[in-house]
Amino acid sequence: MWINFFKLRLFCCLLAVLMVVVLVINVTQVEYLDHETVSATFIDSSGQFVSSQMTRISRNPYCGYEHQTLSSRERTEEDSLLAALQWQVPDVGPVPFVKSTDPSSSYFVILNSAAFFKVGSQLEVLVHVQDFQRKPKKYGGDYLQARIHSPKLQAGAVGRVVDYQNGFYKVFFTLLWPGKVKVSISLVHPTEGIRVLQRLQEEKPHRVYFKSLFRSGRISETTECNVCLPGSLPLCNFTDVYTGEPWFCFKPKKLPCSSRINHFKGGYLKGLLTAAETAFFQSGVNIKMPINSSGPDWVTVIPRRIKETNNLELSHGSGTFPSGYYYKDQWRPRKFKMRQFNDPDNITECLQRKVVYLFGDSTIRQWFEYLTTFVPDLVEFNLGSPKNVGPFLAVDQKHNILLKYRCHGPPIRFTTVFSNELHYVANELNGIVGGKNTVVAIAIWSHFSTFPLEVYIRRLRNIRRAVVQLLDRSPKTVIVIRTANAQELGPEVSLFNSDWYNFQLDTILRKMFSGVGVYLVDAWEMTLAHYLPHKLHPDEVIVKNQLDMFLSFVCPLET
C-alpha cells in the first residue's frame, strides 16, 4: 500500500512540474507577441531561414522593420538609399506662417536668354523664393516641380531642380522640340510643410489604419491591423513565412487568429497637425501653386539638322534625363523608338499566345481596365471578385491570350480583400515558370507613402530577389516596372499621399531596380510632363501612352 501511495505522490509531483512548464511556455509566447519581441520567420539574402530574434537598426526604431536582419550588402544599400534621400531642411526652429515660402511673391528668371535655341540645347532657370512679407528666404528645402511645354503642340517635358540651400534654386531643362517653349515652375510644398511631412513619416506611420474581420459561426469581431501595432495587447502574427513581411492584428477577445475573414482600410487619423502647422497646407495658397516669372517665361527653339536630331533622339546614356517627352500628345522616350498601338488588332497581334500578369495597386489595375475595354476580343471572366479589388481575369480564346490582375499584399488601402487573396508579389513571382510568352508588370508604391522608407525598401528587396530568380530560370521573360506618378493634392491628401512622399518612393524604386534587367515605364515623368491635371489615376490619354510603352517592350520594333 505504501508503495502505491509513494507512486501516487510521485505522479502528482511530476504532473505539477509539467503544468508549471506548460504555463511558463504559454506566458513566454504571449510575451513574445509584444511589439518589442515579436517572433517571426525571416529569410536572409542567401535564402536561409534565420533566427526570429532580429537585430535592431539605429534609425528611429519602428517595429515593422527593426526585427529584421540584413546582410552587409543589404545594409550598405539601405544606408546609401536613405542617405541619398535626406532632404536638406534646415533646423531653424518654429517658423511663423508669414516667414514661410510664398509662391505668389517668389519668382524665376531664364538665365541663358538668347534670340533662339537649338533643339538639344540646355535651358537654365533661376528660382528665388520669398516669404509672405516679400522678404528673400535664406534657406532651401522647398519641394518644386518644373516642366517646359508648348500647348499648341501638346508637347511637354520635365526639368531637374537643384537646391542651393540659400533661397535660390536652379532648374535645368533639355529643349527637345522646336517652337515656342514655355517654362512652368510650381511650389508643391514649402520647406516648413516638408518638415511636418518628415515628422509624420517618422512619428505617425499608423495615420492610415487597417482592420480585419474575424468570424466563427455566429461570433464575429473586428480588430485593428498594421505593419506595426504599439502597446502590449495580444497580437495575431500574420507575418509571411516566405518573405518575412510583417503584418499584425490585435487578437480578438473570443476568437482565434485563424478565424480572420478579410482585410480592409479602417480610415485616416484626424487631428495630426497643430494650428500653426495647418497654415503650411492650404489649397490655393501653398500647395501646388505656380511661381511666376519676373521676365519672359518662354524661349524660341529652332530645329537641328536631321543627323543631329537622330543622335539626340536615340541617346543611350545610362542617366538620360529627362527620359522622354510629349509631342502631339504622344510620349517619345529618348532611349528607344516607341510604337503606337492605336488599333486593337495591333495589341492582339502583340499579345498573341502570351500570359500577362499585372501585380500591384490600382494604378496598374488601370492597365487591365484599359486593355479589356479597348480590345474587344479580350473578354473579362467573372471571378466574383469585389469591384476594384480583384483578382481579375480576361481571356482571348481565339488568339490564346490570358490577362491576370492581382493586388499586392498588405499594406493596401482597398475596401475589402478576402484574407486568402492577400498575396505578396514576391511569392506570386516565385510561382511563375516564365519564358518568352510570359509578361509581368508590377506597380507598387502608393500604399507605402505613410510608412518609414525602410518598410518600402524591404518590400522591393523581396520583389527584386524574386525578379532576379525568375530571370535566372527564364531569361526571356519580359518584366516591366511601372513607376509612381504625381497626383492632385489638398490639405488632407498631402498628409497621406503627398507627391513628396511618392517622389521618395519613386527614387528608391529606380535605384533598386537599376541594372536588374527589367524595363521601366516612367509614369512619374509621363504625368508631370503632361498638360492635364495630376491625378492618382491619370486620364486615359496618359494611360494609353503608358500601355504603348509597355507593349513596345513586349513587342519592340524590328531593327
N, C-alpha and C positions, 0 to 999 in steps of 0.2 A: 504493500500500500504506500509506504514511504517513497519507494522508487517511482511509483506513478505520480505521487504528489510533486516530487522533485522534477519530473519530466514536464508536468503541467506548468510549474513555475518558470522553468527554462523556456518553454514555448511562449509564455506570456511576455517574458523579458525580450525575447527575440522579436516578437510582434510589436512591442512598444518601440524598440530601436528602429525597426523597419518603418513605422509610422512617422517617427521623427525625421528619418532620412527623406521620406517622400515629402514631408512638409517643407523641409529645407530646400529641396529641389524646386517645388512649386513657388516658394517665396522668391527664390533666385530668378526663376523665369519671369515672374511678374515684375521684379526689379529691373530686369533687362529690357522690359518694354518701355521703360522711361527713356525720354529722348536723348539723355546723355550716354546711355549704354545699350542702345538698340542692337539686337542681334540680327545679322543679315548675312547672306552669302553673296560675295562679290567675285569677279573674275579679273585677274590682272592682265597685263598686256600679252603675256605668254599663253593665256587661255587656261591657266591653272587656278583651281579653287584655293582661296587663301582664307586666313583666319577672319572670323566675323568681328573681331575687336580691331577697329580701324584706327589709323593714325590721324590725329588732328592736324589741321593746317592752321597757319598763324593768322590768316586774314579774316577778322570778324567772324568767328565760328558760327556756322549755320548748320543745323543738324541734317539738312539734306545732303551736304557734301563733306562734312567733317569726318564721317565714318567711312571714308574710302582710303585706299592706299594706291599710290601712283609709282610707276617705275621712274627712274631718274630721267628718262627721255620725256615721259609724260609730264613730270613735274617741271622740267625746263620749258617745255612747250606752253604749259599753262601759265607759268610765271611770265613768259615772253608775251603771251596774248594779253594778259592783264596789264602788263607794263605799257604795251602799245596803245591800250585803250584808256590810260589815265588821262582824264580830261583836266586840262590846266585851269582850275578855278582858284583864284587867289583867296586866301583866308583873310578877309578884310573885316570880319565880324558882321553883325547885323547891319543891313543896308536898307534905309527907308525907300519907299516906292519912288519918290521923286529923284533919288540918286541912281535908280536902275536904268537900264537901256531903253531909250525911247526911239522906236523905228521912224517915227514921223519927223524927228529933228536930226536923225542920223542921215548920212548921205554917202554917195560913191562918185568917183570920177574915173573916167577912162584915161589911163596913163600914157600909153604909147599911141596917142592920137595921130592919125595921118590922113591924107586925102583918100587913100584906099588901101586895102589889104588884099593879099592873095589868099586863095584857099590853101589851108595848111598852116597859115601864119598863127602866131601866138598873140592873144589879146590879154592885156593885163589891166585889172581894175583895182583901185584902192578904195576901201570902205573905211569910213571914220564914224565911230559910234559916239553918241552923246546921250546925256540923261534928260529927264523931263524938265530940268531947269536950263536946258540947252547948253550945258557945260560939257566939254570933252571928257570922256572916261579915260582913266589912266591904266586900266587893266582889261584883259581879254576874257575869254571863256564863254562868249555868246555862241549860240548854235545858228549858223547861217546856211541857207540853201541858195544856189546860184544856177542860172541857166541862160543860154542865148537862144533866140528864136526868131523866126520870120513867119508871122501869122499868115500872110498870103501864100506862102509856100508850104504851110503846115510842116515846118521844119523846126527842130529843136535839139539841143544838146546840153549836158550839164558842165559845170565848172568845178575846179578844185580850189578850196578855200584854205588859206594859210593864216593862222592867228599869230600876230607878233606880240601878244601879251601886253600891249600898251594902249589899247583902244583902236588900233589900226589892224585891218585885215587886207590881205591881197588875194584876189581871185584870178586864176589862170584859166583861160579858155583856148581851145583849138578851133579855129574857124574852118568849118568843114563843107560849106556850100556857098555859092555866090549869091549876091543880092544884098538887100538892106537887112542887117542883122542887129537885133535889139538885145540889150542886156537887162536882166531882171535879177534883183537880189532881194531875199526875204529873210526877216528875222523869225526863226521858228520859236526860240525861247531865249530870253535874256540870261546873262550869267547868273543872276540871282535866282531865276527859276531852275536852272540846271543844278544849282546847289541843293534845292529842295528835292529834285528828282533823284539825285545821288543819295540823299538821306533816306528817301522812301525805299530805294532799291536795297539798301543795306538793313534798314530797321523795320520795314513793313512788307516783307515779301509775301505775307499772307493776306495782303489787302484785296486780292481776289481769293475767295474761299470756295471750297467744293464740298459736296455731300454725297453720301451713298445711302440707299435704302436696303435694309436687312429685313428679311421676311422668312417666317417658318409657320406654315399653317395660317391661323388667324392672327398671329402676333407679328407686328411689324414695328421697326424702329428706324429713325433716320439720324445719322451722326455726321459730324464734320470730318473732312479728309483733306490731306495736303502732302506735299513733299516733306514738310516738317510740321509737327504739332507740338507746341510748347506745353509745359506742365508735366504733371506726374500721373495723370489718369491712365488707366489701362488702354493699350492700343492694339488694334489689329494690324499686323505687319504684312502688307501685300507687296513687299519688295520682290522684284522679278529675280528668279533664281539664276537666270542665264546672263542677264546684262548687269545685275546689281542695281538697277534703277529703283530708288526707294519710293514707296508710297504707303501712307498710313491713314487709318481711320480710327477715331475714338471707338473703343469697343462698346457695342450695345450692352445695356444692362441685363437683358434677359435672353439674348440670342448669341449663338456662336459666330465667330468671324466667317465661317464657311457659308453663312446664310446671306451673304451680300448679293443683291439682285442687280443693282445698276450704279451708275456714276453720273453726276450732273453738276453744273455750275450752281453754287449756292448764292452768290451775289458779290457785291463790291462793298468794302468797308467805307463808311462815311466819316466825316469829320477828321480827315487826315491832315489838314492844314490849319495853321493859325490864321488869325485875321490878317496879319501882316503878310504872310506867305500867299494868301489868296490873291492879293493885288498883282502878283507876278504871273498870274494865269487868267488873263482877261481877253475874251474874243473881241476883235476889233480894236485892241489896244496893243498887245504884245505877244500874241500867238499867231504865227504865220502871217505877219504883216509886211508889206513891201517897204523897202528902203529906196528912196528916190535919188535920182542923180542931181548933182549940182551943176551939171552942164549937159552936153549931148549924151543920150543914152543908147546911141546906135552908131554903127560903122558901115561903110560900104565895102563889100568883098567882091573881088573880080576873079574869074576862073584862072586856073593854071593851064598849062599845056596838057594835052591828053596823057602823055607819058608820065608827067609829074603827078597827075590825078590818080592814075592807076597805082603808082607806087604808094601814094598816100592811102588809098582805099584798102590795099592789101597789106598794110603794116602789120607785122607779126611780132612786135616786141612783147615780151612777157608781161610788161607793165603797161600795156596800151590803155591810155586814158584820154578822153572817155572811151568806153568800149564800143560805142556806136552812137548813132544819131537818127532823128526822124527826117525824112524828106518826102513830101507829098503824102504824109500820114503813114509811111512805110518805114519800119525800122531797118537801118543799114548797119550791121555790125562791121567793125573795122578789121576784123581778123579773118573773115571769110565771106563768101557770097551767099546770102540767104535767099532761099527760094520763096516764092509766093504761092500759097495753097489756096487759091481763090475759088476753086471748084471742088465740090465734094468728091468727085471722081479722082482728083489728084491725091486726096487724103486716103481714099480707099486703096488706090494703087500702092501708096507708100506703106500702108499698114497691113497689106495682104499677107496672110499666113503668120501673123505676129500676135504675141501675147503682150499686152501693155499693162503694166502695174503702175498705179498712181497712189503714192503714200503721202500722208501728211494732213495739213489743215484745210480750211475751207478755200484758201486761195488756189490750191491745186484741184480741189473739187470743181472749181470753175472750169478747168480744162475738161473734165468729164462732161459737165453740162454743155459746154460749147460743142464738143465733138458729137454728142448724142443728138443735139439739136440741129447741127449743120449737116451731118452725114446721115441721110435718110435710111440707108441700109444698116446702120449701126443702131440696133434696137435694144433698149434697156429691158433687162429681165427683172421682173418684180420679185425681190427677195423679201418683201415685207419689212424692210428696214425703216427706221424712223426717218422722216424727212430731214434733209440737210445733215444727216449723221452718217448713214451708211451702215454696213458696206453696200456698195452698188456694183452692178454687173451689167455689161452691154455686150451683145453678140451680133456679128455679121456672119451668118452661116454660109452664105454664098461665097464670100471671099475669105472665110476662115480667120476672122479677126475676133479676138477676145480682149475686152477692155474692163479693167477692175479698178475700183477705188476703195481705199480703206483709210480711216483716220488713224493718226498716231496715238500712242498710249498717253496716259496722264503725265503732266497736267494738260487738260484740254477743256475749254470752256463751252462745250456743246450742251444742249438742253438735257438730253438723256441718252446715255450709251449703256447698253447691257454689259454686265461685268464680263461675260465670256467673249465680248467683242473688243475688249481693251487689249489690243495687241501692240507690242513695241516694234518699230520699223526694223530694228536690227534683227529681231527674231524672225520677222517675215522674210527678210533678205536671206537669212540662213536657210530658209526652206525653199528657195528658188534654185532650180537646176541651172538656168541661164543658157546662153547660146546666141547665135546670130539672129534668131527670130524672137528674142526676148528683149523687151524695152522696159526700163524702170525710170520713173520720175519721182522726185522727192521734194517736198516743201515743208519745212518745219522751223517755225520762228515765232509767230505771233503770240502763241500761248505761253511763251517763256519770258515775255517782256517784264514781268513784275518780279522775277527772281534774280538773285545774285548771279553773276555771269558764270560762276563755276558750275551751276546746275546745267546751263546750256552747253558748256564745254564738255561736260561728261556725256550728255546725250549725243552730241555729234561725234565724240570719240568712239562710242559704241557703234553708231551707224557707220562711221568711216571704217572701222575694223571689219564689219560685215561686208561693206562695199569692196574692200581690198580682197577679202576671201572669195567673194563672188567673181571678181575679175580674174583672180588667180585660177579658179577652176573652169571659168568660161570667159576667156578674154574677149570674145566677140559680142558679149552682152553690152548693150548701149545703156548707160546710166546718166541721167540728166538731173541736175540740181537747180531748182527754182529759188532765186534769192528772195529776200524780204522786199517790201515796197512801202513807199510813203503813203500816208492816209490823211483824211480830214481830221482836224484836231479842234477840240473845245476845251474849256477849263477842266471838265471831269475826265474826258478821254486822255488828256495829256498825262494824267497821274498814273494811268494804267498801260497805255499803248502809244506813248509819245514816239515820234519819229526819232528822237534822240536815243531812246532805248533800242529801237529797231535798227538804227544805224550801227550800234554796238554789236548787235547780234549778226547783222549782215557782214560786218568786218570780220568777226570770228569765223563765220561760215566760209568766207572766201579764203582766209588764211589756212584753215584746217583741211580744206579740200584741194588746195593748190598742189599740183603735181601728182594727184591720186589717179588720174585717168578718167575723170568724169567731165561731162560738158556742163556749162553754166548758162542758164537763161537769166540775163541781167534785168530782172524785174524792177530793181531799185532805180537804175538809170532810165528804164523804159517808162516809169511813172513820173519821175522828176523832170524828164525832158519834154514830156507831152504837155499840150496846152490845156487839156481837160483838168478839172479839179481833182485833187488827190482823193482817193477812196481806198478803204481797206480791200474792197473787191472792185478792181478797176473796171471801167466801161469796156464794152465789147471790142472796140477798135484796138485797145491795148492788149486785151486777152488774145485777140486774133493774131497780133504780131508776136506775142509770146508763143502761141502754138505754131506759127510759121517757123520760128527759130527752133523750137523743139523738134518739129518734123524735119527740118533741114539737117539736124544732127542724125536723125534716124535714116533719112534718105538724102544724103548730100548730092550736090551737083557732080556729075562725072567730069573729071578733068583729065 
